[in-house]
Amino acid sequence: MKKAGLYVRVSTPDQHVESQLYDLRELAAQKGYEIVNEYADRGVCGKKARRPGLDALMADARRKKFSVVLVAAFDRIARSTRNFLQIIDELDSMGIEFISRREGVATGDAMGRLFVTIISAIAELERSLVVERVKSGMRRARLEGRQIGRARLDINREQVVEDRRSGMSLTLVARKHSISRASVCRLMKDASENSHAAVVASDGNVAAQKFTREQSREHYYVPCPPSSEQSHSIAGWFWGLSHKLSRTL
């Protein structure tokens, strides 16, 4: 015998849940289900995602206390399409059958599985539309020059780094500038990375300047030619060799 949980809800305190419970108990008896518990929300709007009765139902569903959930109608479980899809999808992922008396939908049969497939497709489409709307809004905000995400810290970053490097503790620096300790650590890390990049760039510039001076010296250095007396002597031969070597090195 399958174990079932009944869920009922009314929107205003002057309404009664007994009529829903009567119909659901009758349905459970017809199908031969054992009722484990009855979950009720009285005077709670169906648009709210968090409700005491619904939260208790989902908590017991995760504990596998029942294998079937009975409701009087779709709008009793949720009036928001998004919340309804989330509940159905979570129950299906736990292997719990969902039965609605008024619509005659049971996710345990073939038509019910088709219903779950359609519901999943609708949920995926809704998620895609939400993502597209968010991206479109962010593009529009960038074009309008508006800030995307958290605003930049309005503090003296150099002073924060200087205070920390002077020996002031992390907590005192954060308290002095009214920021978190994590922000101080992040600013210190950024300052260290920037200093390292500046050193590397400086070393590169020095090497480039040294190389340029070497090239300039080689380009503009022209040794004096030998005299006419040396041109046919051993000295003249050495001069020519040294000139070639100086241009090669």
C-alpha beads as a LAMMPS data file, in Angstrom:
LAMMPS data file: protein, C-alpha beads

249 atoms
248 bonds

1 atom types
1 bond types

-500.0 500.0 xlo xhi
-500.0 500.0 ylo yhi
-500.0 500.0 zlo zhi

Masses

1 110.0

Atoms # bond

1 1 1 0.000 0.000 0.000
2 1 1 1.337 3.388 -1.014
3 1 1 1.696 6.101 1.594
4 1 1 0.265 9.512 0.769
5 1 1 0.562 13.045 2.058
6 1 1 -2.351 15.452 1.639
7 1 1 -1.815 19.166 1.107
8 1 1 -4.577 21.763 1.404
9 1 1 -4.551 25.567 1.414
10 1 1 -6.995 28.449 1.775
11 1 1 -6.133 32.087 1.096
12 1 1 -8.120 33.766 3.889
13 1 1 -8.586 32.858 7.566
14 1 1 -12.391 32.740 7.246
15 1 1 -12.197 29.922 4.694
16 1 1 -12.103 26.271 5.721
17 1 1 -9.895 23.427 4.530
18 1 1 -12.309 20.677 5.563
19 1 1 -13.989 20.497 2.149
20 1 1 -10.639 19.914 0.438
21 1 1 -9.634 17.335 3.047
22 1 1 -12.918 15.469 2.604
23 1 1 -12.406 15.160 -1.166
24 1 1 -8.741 14.133 -0.815
25 1 1 -9.485 11.525 1.845
26 1 1 -12.132 10.068 -0.419
27 1 1 -9.687 9.983 -3.346
28 1 1 -7.023 8.289 -1.203
29 1 1 -9.539 5.639 -0.093
30 1 1 -10.551 4.956 -3.690
31 1 1 -6.928 4.402 -4.723
32 1 1 -6.073 2.427 -1.612
33 1 1 -3.509 4.897 -0.254
34 1 1 -2.533 5.119 3.405
35 1 1 -2.624 8.740 4.585
36 1 1 0.555 9.504 6.519
37 1 1 -0.053 13.163 7.281
38 1 1 -2.198 16.126 6.311
39 1 1 -0.437 19.454 5.650
40 1 1 -2.458 22.680 5.701
41 1 1 -1.832 26.388 5.153
42 1 1 -4.639 28.606 6.393
43 1 1 -4.828 32.252 5.356
44 1 1 -1.656 32.080 3.242
45 1 1 -1.434 33.367 -0.320
46 1 1 -0.381 30.815 -2.931
47 1 1 2.105 33.271 -4.440
48 1 1 4.402 32.848 -1.438
49 1 1 7.120 30.289 -2.049
50 1 1 7.685 29.665 1.687
51 1 1 4.663 28.444 3.640
52 1 1 4.653 26.455 6.899
53 1 1 2.481 23.640 5.596
54 1 1 4.250 23.393 2.236
55 1 1 7.677 23.522 3.871
56 1 1 6.681 20.659 6.192
57 1 1 5.380 18.680 3.207
58 1 1 8.621 19.068 1.255
59 1 1 10.715 18.276 4.328
60 1 1 8.853 14.980 4.865
61 1 1 9.093 14.254 1.149
62 1 1 12.877 14.485 1.385
63 1 1 12.730 12.052 4.303
64 1 1 10.757 9.605 2.090
65 1 1 7.797 9.485 4.492
66 1 1 5.359 9.057 1.589
67 1 1 5.434 8.252 -2.112
68 1 1 2.338 10.187 -3.264
69 1 1 1.202 13.809 -2.796
70 1 1 -2.508 14.579 -3.204
71 1 1 -3.837 18.105 -3.770
72 1 1 -7.290 19.398 -4.619
73 1 1 -6.080 21.561 -7.538
74 1 1 -2.947 23.035 -9.100
75 1 1 -3.549 26.465 -7.592
76 1 1 -3.610 24.962 -4.079
77 1 1 0.062 23.985 -4.329
78 1 1 1.135 27.312 -5.900
79 1 1 -0.274 30.250 -7.822
80 1 1 3.095 31.223 -9.222
81 1 1 4.082 29.268 -12.321
82 1 1 7.729 29.297 -11.312
83 1 1 7.043 27.942 -7.812
84 1 1 4.694 25.297 -9.166
85 1 1 7.277 24.085 -11.663
86 1 1 9.966 23.948 -8.984
87 1 1 7.785 21.883 -6.637
88 1 1 6.739 19.421 -9.346
89 1 1 10.310 19.054 -10.561
90 1 1 11.638 18.433 -7.036
91 1 1 8.944 15.853 -6.267
92 1 1 9.642 14.074 -9.546
93 1 1 13.394 14.020 -8.832
94 1 1 12.638 12.251 -5.513
95 1 1 10.387 9.699 -7.230
96 1 1 7.217 11.012 -5.555
97 1 1 3.998 10.929 -7.537
98 1 1 1.901 14.103 -7.713
99 1 1 -1.878 13.841 -8.120
100 1 1 -4.288 16.747 -8.596
101 1 1 -7.952 15.870 -8.106
102 1 1 -9.607 18.667 -10.112
103 1 1 -7.314 18.467 -13.188
104 1 1 -7.136 14.661 -13.027
105 1 1 -3.331 14.677 -13.486
106 1 1 -1.182 11.940 -11.951
107 1 1 2.524 11.929 -12.713
108 1 1 2.708 8.163 -12.203
109 1 1 0.940 7.200 -15.475
110 1 1 1.794 7.844 -19.123
111 1 1 -0.152 11.098 -19.359
112 1 1 1.406 12.228 -16.108
113 1 1 4.927 11.575 -17.404
114 1 1 4.030 13.542 -20.532
115 1 1 2.826 16.323 -18.272
116 1 1 6.136 16.317 -16.350
117 1 1 8.057 16.440 -19.651
118 1 1 6.033 19.431 -20.822
119 1 1 6.457 21.096 -17.438
120 1 1 10.237 20.572 -17.596
121 1 1 10.372 22.047 -21.099
122 1 1 8.368 25.073 -19.955
123 1 1 10.672 25.508 -16.968
124 1 1 13.760 25.363 -19.188
125 1 1 12.205 27.883 -21.578
126 1 1 11.378 30.191 -18.672
127 1 1 14.944 29.982 -17.353
128 1 1 16.301 30.794 -20.817
129 1 1 13.988 33.784 -21.130
130 1 1 15.043 35.045 -17.693
131 1 1 18.733 34.757 -18.607
132 1 1 18.124 36.582 -21.890
133 1 1 16.218 39.371 -20.139
134 1 1 19.019 39.774 -17.594
135 1 1 21.671 39.957 -20.321
136 1 1 19.587 42.444 -22.285
137 1 1 19.169 44.636 -19.211
138 1 1 22.909 44.547 -18.507
139 1 1 23.696 45.547 -22.108
140 1 1 21.274 48.471 -21.879
141 1 1 22.765 49.562 -18.554
142 1 1 26.293 49.512 -20.004
143 1 1 25.183 51.583 -22.985
144 1 1 23.611 54.096 -20.605
145 1 1 26.860 54.254 -18.619
146 1 1 25.388 52.843 -15.421
147 1 1 27.332 50.827 -12.857
148 1 1 27.046 47.035 -13.229
149 1 1 27.517 45.085 -10.031
150 1 1 28.839 46.336 -6.726
151 1 1 30.040 49.944 -6.610
152 1 1 33.764 50.623 -6.392
153 1 1 35.125 51.367 -2.902
154 1 1 35.340 55.112 -2.324
155 1 1 38.527 55.095 -0.230
156 1 1 42.146 56.163 -0.453
157 1 1 43.696 52.908 -1.637
158 1 1 47.267 54.164 -1.387
159 1 1 46.700 55.159 2.243
160 1 1 45.291 51.721 3.056
161 1 1 48.377 50.038 1.596
162 1 1 50.698 52.468 3.348
163 1 1 49.009 51.939 6.737
164 1 1 49.227 48.178 6.388
165 1 1 52.882 48.255 5.329
166 1 1 53.724 50.555 8.226
167 1 1 52.935 47.720 10.640
168 1 1 49.334 48.506 11.500
169 1 1 47.276 45.364 12.099
170 1 1 44.713 44.139 9.615
171 1 1 41.824 44.847 11.978
172 1 1 42.985 48.408 12.752
173 1 1 43.416 49.245 9.065
174 1 1 39.948 47.900 8.265
175 1 1 38.422 49.833 11.176
176 1 1 40.225 53.064 10.258
177 1 1 38.965 53.081 6.674
178 1 1 35.551 51.490 7.430
179 1 1 36.097 48.481 5.189
180 1 1 36.286 44.749 5.737
181 1 1 39.444 42.806 6.455
182 1 1 38.950 40.972 3.164
183 1 1 38.981 44.302 1.315
184 1 1 42.287 45.232 2.965
185 1 1 43.801 41.902 1.887
186 1 1 42.517 42.414 -1.651
187 1 1 43.986 45.921 -1.850
188 1 1 47.337 44.654 -0.561
189 1 1 47.335 41.886 -3.149
190 1 1 46.525 44.336 -5.958
191 1 1 49.293 46.675 -4.792
192 1 1 51.835 43.826 -4.732
193 1 1 50.857 42.695 -8.221
194 1 1 51.068 46.254 -9.555
195 1 1 54.499 46.735 -7.963
196 1 1 55.752 43.488 -9.484
197 1 1 54.443 44.478 -12.915
198 1 1 56.129 47.886 -12.615
199 1 1 59.468 46.251 -11.712
200 1 1 59.239 43.899 -14.668
201 1 1 58.392 46.770 -16.994
202 1 1 61.247 48.848 -15.574
203 1 1 63.732 46.003 -16.069
204 1 1 62.514 45.615 -19.614
205 1 1 62.977 49.323 -20.328
206 1 1 66.523 49.274 -18.881
207 1 1 67.436 46.252 -20.991
208 1 1 65.975 47.907 -24.088
209 1 1 67.875 51.127 -23.425
210 1 1 71.110 49.198 -22.867
211 1 1 70.581 47.282 -26.094
212 1 1 69.903 50.532 -27.962
213 1 1 73.088 52.102 -26.617
214 1 1 75.075 49.035 -27.657
215 1 1 73.601 49.266 -31.167
216 1 1 74.298 52.984 -31.324
217 1 1 77.886 52.508 -30.239
218 1 1 78.405 49.770 -32.820
219 1 1 76.724 51.806 -35.545
220 1 1 78.600 55.044 -34.984
221 1 1 82.039 53.674 -34.097
222 1 1 84.282 53.876 -37.190
223 1 1 87.965 53.110 -36.646
224 1 1 90.552 55.287 -38.334
225 1 1 91.814 53.800 -41.604
226 1 1 95.505 52.845 -41.808
227 1 1 97.995 55.058 -43.416
228 1 1 99.346 54.337 -46.858
229 1 1 102.473 52.841 -45.331
230 1 1 100.391 50.387 -43.284
231 1 1 98.104 49.287 -46.063
232 1 1 100.564 46.688 -47.362
233 1 1 101.983 45.718 -43.968
234 1 1 101.038 43.217 -41.292
235 1 1 99.579 46.097 -39.237
236 1 1 97.208 46.890 -42.053
237 1 1 96.092 43.273 -42.138
238 1 1 95.433 43.325 -38.355
239 1 1 93.508 46.580 -38.701
240 1 1 91.207 45.054 -41.270
241 1 1 90.644 41.991 -39.086
242 1 1 89.883 44.084 -35.983
243 1 1 87.468 46.226 -37.984
244 1 1 85.538 43.128 -39.100
245 1 1 85.461 41.754 -35.570
246 1 1 84.201 45.045 -34.150
247 1 1 81.292 45.013 -36.574
248 1 1 80.510 41.389 -35.848
249 1 1 80.490 41.607 -32.012

Bonds

1 1 1 2
2 1 2 3
3 1 3 4
4 1 4 5
5 1 5 6
6 1 6 7
7 1 7 8
8 1 8 9
9 1 9 10
10 1 10 11
11 1 11 12
12 1 12 13
13 1 13 14
14 1 14 15
15 1 15 16
16 1 16 17
17 1 17 18
18 1 18 19
19 1 19 20
20 1 20 21
21 1 21 22
22 1 22 23
23 1 23 24
24 1 24 25
25 1 25 26
26 1 26 27
27 1 27 28
28 1 28 29
29 1 29 30
30 1 30 31
31 1 31 32
32 1 32 33
33 1 33 34
34 1 34 35
35 1 35 36
36 1 36 37
37 1 37 38
38 1 38 39
39 1 39 40
40 1 40 41
41 1 41 42
42 1 42 43
43 1 43 44
44 1 44 45
45 1 45 46
46 1 46 47
47 1 47 48
48 1 48 49
49 1 49 50
50 1 50 51
51 1 51 52
52 1 52 53
53 1 53 54
54 1 54 55
55 1 55 56
56 1 56 57
57 1 57 58
58 1 58 59
59 1 59 60
60 1 60 61
61 1 61 62
62 1 62 63
63 1 63 64
64 1 64 65
65 1 65 66
66 1 66 67
67 1 67 68
68 1 68 69
69 1 69 70
70 1 70 71
71 1 71 72
72 1 72 73
73 1 73 74
74 1 74 75
75 1 75 76
76 1 76 77
77 1 77 78
78 1 78 79
79 1 79 80
80 1 80 81
81 1 81 82
82 1 82 83
83 1 83 84
84 1 84 85
85 1 85 86
86 1 86 87
87 1 87 88
88 1 88 89
89 1 89 90
90 1 90 91
91 1 91 92
92 1 92 93
93 1 93 94
94 1 94 95
95 1 95 96
96 1 96 97
97 1 97 98
98 1 98 99
99 1 99 100
100 1 100 101
101 1 101 102
102 1 102 103
103 1 103 104
104 1 104 105
105 1 105 106
106 1 106 107
107 1 107 108
108 1 108 109
109 1 109 110
110 1 110 111
111 1 111 112
112 1 112 113
113 1 113 114
114 1 114 115
115 1 115 116
116 1 116 117
117 1 117 118
118 1 118 119
119 1 119 120
120 1 120 121
121 1 121 122
122 1 122 123
123 1 123 124
124 1 124 125
125 1 125 126
126 1 126 127
127 1 127 128
128 1 128 129
129 1 129 130
130 1 130 131
131 1 131 132
132 1 132 133
133 1 133 134
134 1 134 135
135 1 135 136
136 1 136 137
137 1 137 138
138 1 138 139
139 1 139 140
140 1 140 141
141 1 141 142
142 1 142 143
143 1 143 144
144 1 144 145
145 1 145 146
146 1 146 147
147 1 147 148
148 1 148 149
149 1 149 150
150 1 150 151
151 1 151 152
152 1 152 153
153 1 153 154
154 1 154 155
155 1 155 156
156 1 156 157
157 1 157 158
158 1 158 159
159 1 159 160
160 1 160 161
161 1 161 162
162 1 162 163
163 1 163 164
164 1 164 165
165 1 165 166
166 1 166 167
167 1 167 168
168 1 168 169
169 1 169 170
170 1 170 171
171 1 171 172
172 1 172 173
173 1 173 174
174 1 174 175
175 1 175 176
176 1 176 177
177 1 177 178
178 1 178 179
179 1 179 180
180 1 180 181
181 1 181 182
182 1 182 183
183 1 183 184
184 1 184 185
185 1 185 186
186 1 186 187
187 1 187 188
188 1 188 189
189 1 189 190
190 1 190 191
191 1 191 192
192 1 192 193
193 1 193 194
194 1 194 195
195 1 195 196
196 1 196 197
197 1 197 198
198 1 198 199
199 1 199 200
200 1 200 201
201 1 201 202
202 1 202 203
203 1 203 204
204 1 204 205
205 1 205 206
206 1 206 207
207 1 207 208
208 1 208 209
209 1 209 210
210 1 210 211
211 1 211 212
212 1 212 213
213 1 213 214
214 1 214 215
215 1 215 216
216 1 216 217
217 1 217 218
218 1 218 219
219 1 219 220
220 1 220 221
221 1 221 222
222 1 222 223
223 1 223 224
224 1 224 225
225 1 225 226
226 1 226 227
227 1 227 228
228 1 228 229
229 1 229 230
230 1 230 231
231 1 231 232
232 1 232 233
233 1 233 234
234 1 234 235
235 1 235 236
236 1 236 237
237 1 237 238
238 1 238 239
239 1 239 240
240 1 240 241
241 1 241 242
242 1 242 243
243 1 243 244
244 1 244 245
245 1 245 246
246 1 246 247
247 1 247 248
248 1 248 249
